[in-house]
Amino acid sequence: MADSTVISNTANLLKYTTLDQKDKLLAEYIWIDGCNGVRSKTKTLSKVPSSPDDLPEWNFDGSSTGQAPGDNSDVYLRPCAIFPDPFRGAPNILVLAECWDSDGSPNKFNHRHECARLMEAHKEQKPWFGLEQEYTLFDQYDKPYGWPKGGFPGPQGPYYCGVGTGKVYCRDVVEAHYKACVYAGVNISGINAEVLPAQWEFQVGPCEGIELGDHLWLARYLLERVAEEFGVKISFHPKPIPGDWNGAGLHTNFSSEDMRNPGGMKYIEAAIKKLEKRHKEHIAVYGDDNTMRLTGKHETGNIDEFTWGVANRGASIRIPRSVGREGYGYFEDRRPASNADPYQITGIMIETIYGAVGSSD
């Protein structure tokens, strides 16, 4: 187990998880707060829902989550996706919900609503996304796991995809999260240890349209929830350790049906030209503190420049070597920070390449 002074009572909890629920099921409503984090609370239901439409709308105190003022604090939860619950087991469920204000408008932190509109408007493109979520594991004293007291580990090199003591840390947390995602139906496609010690990555996708944002946010919730049981803190900060250390990103892989077919390179290059024209707009929604990460060093491009190239991990946009050779496939946007909202990333990418909702572009 990862080293921690936090006492876990999971063994005691297990005595109660198999008790008869008397034809009831527990639905954990999950939403995104005003600080780009996840919140949740539980509702008891009497019937297994067949779709999100069967679930009741709920509400919460938005003044306590940074989403509403105290004098008008009710924010409403509208279910939009259902997943099996890996913690409580069947028939219990996890419910991803959008946040709406009392006047019937989407809450200002509800980026899913606009993203879903864009995906629906351009669904004929069959947009596929695959996001690579990097994160760093800290102990309760905000120190990365495996780092010596009062010092630093050896230089980067042996940690990326490493195996063995002194090379990787917290594999227990990572493996538990992986299995929880698979059980919940998250389209998680892999994991690996990253370049920075105590840093890992999981990949979600390929997912079509709005599903990517739903699955990635659910995977983030599961990671935080699993780490809670190990007494571990999860950091999505894009530069968790200052100095000569790699940052953390949310590399975004994208393709349309045209790009995936022979001759698709011309569509890829056309899309990249459109992305170049809106570089600043993308950077504005690609995560907080990204200036600390996009320095042109440590496998990043410079935040003030837009560049692209084949197999170039120091560029804004990377075209994989195999795609450059075969002439079709996908491209990777390496600019998004690890703390960016996947709804905003995927939404602005569709908007830039294919036009805003109602636009003739």
Sequence and secondary structure as in RCSB ss.txt:
>XXXX:A:sequence
MADSTVISNTANLLKYTTLDQKDKLLAEYIWIDGCNGVRSKTKTLSKVPSSPDDLPEWNFDGSSTGQAPGDNSDV
YLRPCAIFPDPFRGAPNILVLAECWDSDGSPNKFNHRHECARLMEAHKEQKPWFGLEQEYTLFDQYDKPYGWPKG
GFPGPQGPYYCGVGTGKVYCRDVVEAHYKACVYAGVNISGINAEVLPAQWEFQVGPCEGIELGDHLWLARYLLER
VAEEFGVKISFHPKPIPGDWNGAGLHTNFSSEDMRNPGGMKYIEAAIKKLEKRHKEHIAVYGDDNTMRLTGKHET
GNIDEFTWGVANRGASIRIPRSVGREGYGYFEDRRPASNADPYQITGIMIETIYGAVGSSD
>XXXX:A:secstr
    SS   HHHHHHHHTS  TT EEEEEEEE TTS EEEEEEEESS  SSGGGS  EEEEGGGTTSS GGG EE
EEEEEEEEE TTT TT EEEEEEEEETTSSB TT HHHHHHHHHHHTGGG  EEEEEEEEEEE TTS BTT  TT
S  S SSS TT  STTT   HHHHHHHHHHHHHHT  EEEEEE SSTTEEEEEEEEEETTHHHHHHHHHHHHHHH
HHHHHT EEE  SSSS SSS   BEEEEEE HHHHSTTTHHHHHHHHHHHHHTHHHHHHTS TTGGGT BS SS 
 BTT   EEET TTSSEEE HHHHHHT S EEE   BTTS HHHHHHHHHHHHH STT   
